[in-house]
Amino acid sequence: MRKLLLLLALTTNLLAATHAEKIDALLTAYNQQRFFNGSALVAESGKVILRKGYGLANMEWQIPNTPDTKFRLGSITKQFTSMVIMQLVGEGKIKLDEKITTYLPGYRKDTGDKVTVRHLLTHTSGIPSYTSQPGFFANVSRNPFTVDAFVKQYTSGDLEFEPGTKWSYDNSGYFLLGAIIEKVTGKSYADAVKQRIFDPLEMKDSGYDHFATVLPKRATGYVLTPNGYENAPYLDMSIPYAAGSLYSTVDDLYKWDRALYTDKLLSAELKTTMFTPVLQNYAFGWSVHPLKLDDQKTEVATITHNGGINGFNTVEIRMPNTQDLVVLLDNTSRGDKLDAAARGIIDVLRGLEAPAPKPSLVDEVMKNADGALARVRELKAKSPDVYDFSEPEINRLGYTLLQRGRVTDAVDVFRLNVEEHPESANVYDSLGEAYAAHGDRELAIANYKKSLELNPKNTNAADALKRLEAPEQPKPDAATLDKYAGTYELEPGFNLVITHEGDMLMSQATGQAKFELAADSATEFHPLAFRARLTFAPDGTSLTLHQGGFDHVAKRIAGK
């Protein structure tokens, strides 16, 4: 029997070593393609089989990433916020179904009395996310804020839907949870997380990332552009706060993972509540769903979350049935590739062949100023096995073109995705959005309907159809449209240019694509491509942008 046990142990160790070698080779290939630059940790059956850095923590000084490099976590922060809230629930200091005005008495009563702590945790509050406000990152994200000032100005908008009826990812909700933690504990959010989680677990390389602090082994964040790597834009860390301001290492996140299998931080009963999904597979700071692997057959139960913040992308995937763990922390904003890399790692853990990363189709096509569809077809004809021609990559190309204002090219690329993946609801949704941006209302409606037919739970398509199918009002005459044409300043350096083209108005925000405005009345319009409204002053001297529960007044600074 002893020999048998030794043989089994030896076999297990050899298998783990083989898995580690394959995973290392996979991540090395991702790094060589500039798809992953960061640190990785993989645990199998609770034991670490790989912990390694890839690429550089600081490119100017050529300092390599290591397992103890510190990375900004982005939205992985939310699971720590959730844990502190649940600890306070266990202590009887917070009730999940209590209205938030009980804990934040200064919050507006008309909306706050409808929203509960549970709604905030599960992204079902209806409170608009501050990160979705127009011009927010360009004009606000560099400024420091106190918690109270930020809550009043940016997380107190009108509700987008009745709390509990829909799911919409919401950084405002987690910002408010941080404010609740401070009110209830009498401590700063940073101190509460440190004392309640980091100190008990000896997570000595984790904390709240204050830019002014000299933090040893902190990675620098970068953005990969067509011209190479650039330093990521500055972000004041008072803004992500309890929704995204923590930093950590892969080793510390392993400690966190192991603790979640115990009752050291939270009772088993409350952990069950925390990990139970509500809408869209989202629980309390975690996404809980089966992950389909690359063989398109195998599914793995996962508890996971991704993060993205200026210069950093992160992914953490826990597999509770086998106590496996994948942590990838990247300091070059390659969130579009981390999911594929993580899935490939899990392929290896399950004995499957992980597909090697292919050169980015988006990076190659965007080198040319026009003819995106022709370039895609050319590359596919000449190099069908070289580039990534998958549905997600084609979709990403379409949205990249849309964001650059190349709307016609985007329509062409999305149409190609529809041709190649006619059973996918998402490709029709994307094409519908591009047609709306192009001003083709009927084609947009047809594609959104097809998407909804394939996926009746697609709330984005349903909302778009409500906008597009709203009864048309008599259009303002040409003289009225001409009066509204001009440049309006939403924020210093962030303008909205309104042009009169044919029988319609077009709007284009600084650095964004141009969109058609549909008339609702003589003074009110709405973009066909996204949820917002514009109200013009009758004399054309100003406009008000209504979006995300907020009203932004913009004065005309140029034009008639």
Order of alpha helices (4+ residues) and beta strands (2+ residues): alpha-beta-beta-beta-beta-beta-alpha-alpha-alpha-alpha-alpha-alpha-alpha-beta-beta-beta-beta-alpha-alpha-beta-beta-beta-beta-alpha-alpha-alpha-alpha-alpha-alpha-alpha-alpha-alpha-beta-beta-beta-beta-beta-beta-beta-beta
